[in-house]
Amino acid sequence: MTIILDDSLIRDQLYPFAQIRHAADIRVGILTIREKWEKILGYAVSLDAKAYFNSVEESGRTEMPAIIAANTIPTKEWVTELLKGGNMDRLFSNNEGHRTISRPWEIFQHNDWALRKDFELICSGRTSQPISSTNTLINPEQIFMEVGAVVEHAILNATDGPIYIGKNATIMEGSMIRGPFALCEGAVVKMGAKIYGATTIGPFCVAAGEIKNSILFGYSNKAHDGYLGDSVLGEWCNLGAGTSNSNVKNTAGAVKAWNNATQDWEEVGLKCGLMMGDYSRSAINTSFNTGTVIGVSSHIFGQGFPPKFVPDFTWGDVPYAFEKALTDIQNWKQLKGATINETEQERLHEIYHKN
């Protein structure tokens, strides 16, 4: 069966994380939503319904695909039932079999569940690489390390959830980590870090300081002391030294965050930290209020707390010149041996002129 993951109806609701990428490429748990589908199915899914139907029309095929909302987080058991033609109403009302993310803060709210499901999907039937005896391992049966990973003199506690250490990842000495936790390919946890579940450090990220129930998509840095809790960072973000966020109001009341689709504030629960879009950065010692939403390619600096909503392409408190933004993105990418490509530039151009 051909699966098409469609994000046309939910893209705006997932601002700022579905602006640069297709919603299926949002990371929650260890894998992105697309990667989960493809690992379960054993073949590639389509992200473009229009292109698929055009190709079917040209070829004369008559097969009907299954069009699934791209914010649907699958499990192996749930997809198996879907492919067998299970009752759709029952399937999509069964929250244990799958989850959906309809708001950006639901990414961290579902991360505990998604980490556990991905750990089963990736590690079941496989044997972990040996983990150095210099480490303290608690519940080691729930700790899995891929080829090329290096972990020395750390404390890994998988009592409350599994710990996954990806290919060529590094956990430096003195780090203390509680599961559920994932460190993806090529990522680094620096010395003395304190990381609580449910946290995902995406590919080629750098993590340090204190982190709790947060997701870094990929290539982003929280490389210094400071607190990040109940938060989501897109790709190519950078938090300056000492940056911290609040995740609970002093009143212990409901947190409100900006919903860009409705252009209004929305209650998100009792805990919510920082939602930061791709290519955005904060200066040293920046303090973010509870439930702050930062758009794409914004540079946060200045006196006092930043606003709780910062639009795309903001430089301090003024618009960020587009060519300057591209130059700065390219500079950051070069630090990790990458370069901005034409597709990224075109998408950034669309976002810039939309605002």
C-alpha positions as CSV (number, residue, x, y, z in Angstrom):
1,M,0.0,0.0,0.0
2,T,1.3,3.5,-0.9
3,I,1.2,5.8,2.1
4,I,1.0,9.6,1.5
5,L,1.7,11.8,4.5
6,D,-0.1,15.1,4.0
7,D,0.5,18.2,6.0
8,S,-1.6,20.7,4.1
9,L,-4.2,21.1,6.8
10,I,-1.9,21.2,9.9
11,R,1.2,23.1,8.7
12,D,0.2,26.4,10.2
13,Q,-0.9,24.9,13.5
14,L,2.6,23.5,14.0
15,Y,4.3,26.9,13.6
16,P,7.3,27.5,13.8
17,F,8.4,23.9,13.1
18,A,6.5,23.1,9.9
19,Q,7.6,26.2,8.0
20,I,11.0,25.0,6.8
21,R,10.3,21.3,6.8
22,H,7.3,19.1,5.9
23,A,5.4,18.2,9.1
24,A,6.4,14.5,8.7
25,D,10.1,15.6,9.2
26,I,9.4,16.8,12.7
27,R,11.4,14.8,15.3
28,V,9.6,13.4,18.3
29,G,11.1,10.5,20.2
30,I,14.3,9.2,18.5
31,L,13.1,9.4,14.9
32,T,11.2,11.9,12.7
33,I,7.6,11.0,11.9
34,R,8.6,10.1,8.4
35,E,11.5,7.9,9.6
36,K,9.1,6.0,11.9
37,W,6.7,5.3,9.0
38,E,9.4,4.1,6.7
39,K,11.1,1.9,9.3
40,I,7.8,0.2,10.1
41,L,6.8,-0.2,6.5
42,G,10.2,-1.1,5.1
43,Y,9.8,1.3,2.2
44,A,9.6,5.1,1.4
45,V,6.4,7.1,1.9
46,S,5.3,10.0,-0.3
47,L,5.0,13.6,1.1
48,D,3.4,15.1,-2.0
49,A,-0.1,13.9,-2.9
50,K,-0.4,16.1,-6.0
51,A,2.9,14.7,-7.4
52,Y,1.8,11.2,-6.6
53,F,-1.6,11.5,-8.3
54,N,0.0,13.1,-11.4
55,S,2.4,10.2,-11.7
56,V,-0.5,7.7,-11.3
57,E,-2.4,9.5,-14.0
58,E,0.5,9.5,-16.4
59,S,1.2,5.8,-15.9
60,G,-2.4,4.7,-16.1
61,R,-2.3,2.9,-12.7
62,T,-5.5,2.6,-10.7
63,E,-4.2,1.9,-7.2
64,M,-5.6,4.0,-4.4
65,P,-3.1,5.2,-1.7
66,A,-3.8,5.8,2.0
67,I,-3.6,9.5,2.7
68,I,-2.6,10.0,6.3
69,A,-2.2,13.3,8.2
70,A,1.5,14.0,8.5
71,N,1.2,14.8,12.2
72,T,0.2,11.1,13.0
73,I,2.9,9.4,15.1
74,P,2.6,5.7,14.3
75,T,3.6,2.5,16.1
76,K,4.3,-0.9,14.5
77,E,1.2,-2.5,15.9
78,W,-1.0,0.3,14.8
79,V,0.4,0.4,11.2
80,T,0.0,-3.4,11.0
81,E,-3.7,-3.1,11.8
82,L,-4.0,-0.2,9.3
83,L,-2.5,-2.2,6.5
84,K,-4.9,-5.1,7.3
85,G,-7.8,-2.8,6.7
86,G,-8.8,-2.2,10.3
87,N,-11.7,0.0,11.2
88,M,-10.5,3.5,10.6
89,D,-12.7,5.2,13.3
90,R,-11.4,2.8,15.9
91,L,-7.8,3.1,14.7
92,F,-7.7,6.8,14.8
93,S,-9.4,7.0,18.2
94,N,-7.0,4.6,19.8
95,N,-4.5,6.9,21.5
96,E,-2.3,4.0,22.7
97,G,-1.7,2.8,19.1
98,H,-0.7,6.2,17.8
99,R,-0.5,9.9,18.8
100,T,-1.0,13.2,16.9
101,I,0.7,16.5,17.3
102,S,-1.6,19.4,16.5
103,R,0.3,22.1,18.3
104,P,4.1,22.7,18.7
105,W,4.1,22.1,22.4
106,E,2.6,18.6,21.9
107,I,6.0,17.6,20.5
108,F,7.6,17.6,24.0
109,Q,4.3,16.5,25.6
110,H,4.4,13.3,23.6
111,N,8.2,12.8,23.7
112,D,8.2,10.4,26.6
113,W,5.7,8.0,24.8
114,A,7.5,8.4,21.5
115,L,11.0,7.7,22.9
116,R,9.8,4.4,24.4
117,K,8.1,3.3,21.2
118,D,11.1,4.2,19.1
119,F,13.5,2.4,21.4
120,E,11.4,-0.8,21.0
121,L,11.3,-0.2,17.2
122,I,15.0,0.4,16.7
123,C,16.6,-1.9,19.4
124,S,14.3,-4.9,19.5
125,G,16.3,-8.0,18.6
126,R,19.6,-6.2,18.4
127,T,22.6,-6.2,20.7
128,S,24.1,-3.0,22.1
129,Q,27.8,-2.2,21.6
130,P,29.8,-2.8,24.8
131,I,29.7,0.2,27.1
132,S,32.9,1.1,28.9
133,S,33.3,0.0,32.5
134,T,34.3,3.5,33.5
135,N,30.5,4.4,33.5
136,T,27.9,3.8,36.1
137,L,24.9,2.0,34.5
138,I,21.6,1.6,36.2
139,N,19.2,-0.9,34.5
140,P,21.7,-1.5,31.7
141,E,19.2,-3.8,29.9
142,Q,17.4,-0.6,28.8
143,I,20.6,1.1,27.5
144,F,21.6,0.7,23.9
145,M,24.7,2.1,22.2
146,E,25.3,2.2,18.5
147,V,28.7,1.7,16.6
148,G,31.2,4.5,17.1
149,A,29.6,6.0,20.1
150,V,32.0,7.0,23.0
151,V,30.8,7.2,26.6
152,E,33.3,7.5,29.5
153,H,32.8,8.3,33.2
154,A,29.1,9.1,33.0
155,I,26.1,8.0,35.0
156,L,23.3,6.5,32.9
157,N,20.1,5.7,34.8
158,A,17.5,3.8,32.7
159,T,15.2,3.0,35.7
160,D,12.4,5.3,34.5
161,G,12.9,4.8,30.8
162,P,15.3,3.6,28.1
163,I,18.5,5.4,27.0
164,Y,19.6,5.3,23.3
165,I,23.0,6.5,22.2
166,G,23.4,6.9,18.5
167,K,26.1,6.2,16.0
168,N,29.3,8.2,16.6
169,A,27.7,10.2,19.4
170,T,29.7,11.3,22.5
171,I,28.9,11.6,26.2
172,M,31.7,13.3,28.0
173,E,32.9,12.6,31.5
174,G,30.8,13.7,34.5
175,S,27.5,13.7,32.7
176,M,24.4,12.5,34.5
177,I,21.5,11.2,32.4
178,R,18.2,9.8,33.3
179,G,15.9,8.1,30.7
180,P,14.0,8.1,28.6
181,F,16.7,9.8,26.6
182,A,18.0,9.7,23.1
183,L,21.3,11.1,21.8
184,C,21.2,10.8,18.0
185,E,24.0,10.3,15.4
186,G,27.1,12.5,15.8
187,A,25.6,14.5,18.8
188,V,27.7,15.5,21.8
189,V,26.8,15.8,25.5
190,K,29.5,18.0,27.2
191,M,31.2,17.5,30.5
192,G,29.0,17.6,33.6
193,A,25.7,17.9,31.9
194,K,22.5,17.1,33.9
195,I,19.8,15.7,31.6
196,Y,16.4,14.4,32.7
197,G,13.8,12.5,30.7
198,A,12.1,12.8,28.4
199,T,14.8,14.4,26.2
200,T,16.0,14.0,22.7
201,I,19.3,15.5,21.4
202,G,19.0,15.3,17.6
203,P,21.8,14.5,15.1
204,F,24.9,16.6,15.4
205,C,23.6,18.7,18.2
206,V,25.7,19.8,21.2
207,A,24.1,19.7,24.7
208,A,25.3,21.0,28.1
209,G,24.0,22.4,31.4
210,E,20.6,21.2,32.6
211,I,18.0,19.9,30.2
212,K,14.6,18.3,30.9
213,N,11.8,17.0,28.7
214,S,13.1,18.8,25.6
215,I,13.8,18.1,21.9
216,L,16.6,19.5,19.8
217,F,15.8,18.6,16.2
218,G,19.3,18.6,14.7
219,Y,22.5,20.6,14.3
220,S,21.5,22.9,17.2
221,N,23.5,23.9,20.2
222,K,22.8,24.3,23.8
223,A,26.4,24.1,24.5
224,H,26.8,25.9,27.9
225,D,25.3,26.1,31.4
226,G,21.7,27.2,31.7
227,Y,18.3,25.5,31.9
228,L,16.2,24.2,29.0
229,G,12.9,22.6,30.1
230,D,9.7,21.5,28.3
231,S,11.0,23.0,25.2
232,V,11.6,22.4,21.4
233,L,14.4,23.8,19.3
234,G,14.4,23.5,15.5
235,E,17.5,22.9,13.4
236,W,20.5,25.2,13.4
237,C,19.6,27.0,16.6
238,N,22.1,28.3,19.1
239,L,21.5,29.3,22.7
240,G,24.2,31.6,24.0
241,A,26.0,30.8,27.3
242,G,23.8,31.1,30.3
243,T,20.6,31.1,28.4
244,S,17.7,29.7,30.4
245,N,13.9,29.4,30.1
246,S,11.1,29.3,32.6
247,N,8.7,26.4,32.1
248,V,6.3,27.0,35.0
249,K,4.5,30.2,36.0
250,N,5.2,31.6,39.5
251,T,1.5,31.2,40.2
252,A,1.6,27.6,39.1
253,G,-1.3,28.5,36.8
254,A,-2.0,27.5,33.2
255,V,0.6,28.6,30.6
256,K,-0.5,30.5,27.5
257,A,1.6,30.4,24.3
258,W,1.1,32.1,20.9
259,N,-0.8,30.2,18.3
260,N,0.3,31.7,15.0
261,A,-2.5,30.1,13.0
262,T,-5.3,31.8,15.1
263,Q,-3.2,34.9,15.9
264,D,-4.1,34.5,19.6
265,W,-2.8,33.1,22.9
266,E,-3.8,29.5,23.8
267,E,-3.6,27.6,27.0
268,V,-1.1,24.8,26.7
269,G,-1.1,23.2,30.2
270,L,0.9,23.8,33.4
271,K,4.3,23.5,31.8
272,C,5.8,25.0,28.6
273,G,9.2,26.5,28.0
274,L,10.7,27.7,24.7
275,M,9.5,26.9,21.2
276,M,12.3,28.1,18.9
277,G,12.1,28.0,15.1
278,D,15.0,26.9,12.8
279,Y,18.0,29.2,12.4
280,S,17.2,31.3,15.5
281,R,19.7,32.2,18.2
282,S,19.9,33.8,21.6
283,A,22.7,36.0,23.1
284,I,24.5,35.1,26.3
285,N,22.4,35.1,29.5
286,T,19.1,35.4,27.7
287,S,16.1,34.6,29.9
288,F,13.0,33.3,28.2
289,N,9.6,33.6,29.9
290,T,7.2,30.6,30.2
291,G,5.6,29.6,26.9
292,T,7.8,31.7,24.6
293,V,7.5,31.2,20.8
294,I,10.3,32.3,18.5
295,G,9.9,32.3,14.8
296,V,12.3,31.2,12.0
297,S,15.7,33.0,11.7
298,S,15.5,35.4,14.6
299,H,18.4,36.7,16.7
300,I,17.4,37.4,20.3
301,F,19.3,40.0,22.3
302,G,18.8,43.1,24.3
303,Q,17.9,44.1,27.9
304,G,15.2,42.4,29.9
305,F,13.1,39.4,28.9
306,P,12.4,39.0,25.2
307,P,8.7,39.1,24.2
308,K,6.7,35.9,24.5
309,F,6.3,35.9,20.8
310,V,9.0,36.9,18.4
311,P,8.1,36.8,14.6
312,D,10.2,35.3,11.9
313,F,13.3,37.3,10.8
314,T,13.6,39.5,13.8
315,W,17.0,41.1,14.8
316,G,16.7,42.3,18.4
317,D,13.6,44.4,18.1
318,V,13.9,45.3,14.4
319,P,13.4,43.3,11.1
320,Y,16.3,41.1,10.1
321,A,17.6,42.0,6.6
322,F,17.1,39.0,4.4
323,E,20.6,38.9,2.9
324,K,22.2,39.4,6.3
325,A,20.1,36.5,7.6
326,L,21.3,34.2,4.8
327,T,24.9,35.2,5.4
328,D,24.6,34.5,9.1
329,I,23.0,31.1,8.5
330,Q,25.8,30.2,6.1
331,N,28.4,31.2,8.7
332,W,26.7,28.9,11.3
333,K,26.4,26.0,8.9
334,Q,30.1,26.2,8.0
335,L,30.9,25.6,11.6
336,K,29.6,22.1,11.2
337,G,30.9,21.5,7.7
338,A,27.6,22.3,5.9
339,T,26.3,24.9,3.5
340,I,22.9,26.5,2.8
341,N,21.3,25.0,-0.3
342,E,19.1,26.4,-2.9
343,T,15.9,24.8,-1.6
344,E,16.5,26.2,1.9
345,Q,17.1,29.7,0.4
346,E,13.9,29.5,-1.6
347,R,11.9,28.5,1.4
348,L,13.4,31.2,3.6
349,H,12.6,33.7,0.9
350,E,9.0,32.6,0.8
351,I,8.7,32.9,4.6
352,Y,10.4,36.3,4.6
353,H,8.1,37.8,2.0
354,K,5.0,36.2,3.6
355,N,5.5,38.2,6.8
